[in-house]
Amino acid sequence: MLTAVLDTQIILRGAASAAPSITAKIYAAWDAGRFTMLLSEPILTEVEDVLARPEVLRKLHMTPIEAVALIELLKRQSILVTPTV
């Protein structure tokens, strides 16, 4: 199975996009199980922090409930990894 690490912007723009953008296609491929997302605690924390901003939710046309659902989906369907440097 193919694995990938996605940047916070790719995750959020892909999840919120209604248009057939590149980020939407990447997100849809992950959501369809075509690859496994590797997620680190720092990326997950960043996603949570960004989605806690009302102005970001407005820009993404996302409700707070949808934001929580996205975070839970990421936790359930991704593999949490610890980055090493």
Sequence and secondary structure as in RCSB ss.txt:
>XXXX:A:sequence
MLTAVLDTQIILRGAASAAPSITAKIYAAWDAGRFTMLLSEPILTEVEDVLARPEVLRKLHMTPIEAVALIELLK
RQSILVTPTV
>XXXX:A:secstr
  EEE  HHHHHHHHH  S  HHHHHHHHHHTTSSEEEEEHHHHHHHHHHHT HHHHHHHT  HHHHHHHHHHHH
HHEEEE    
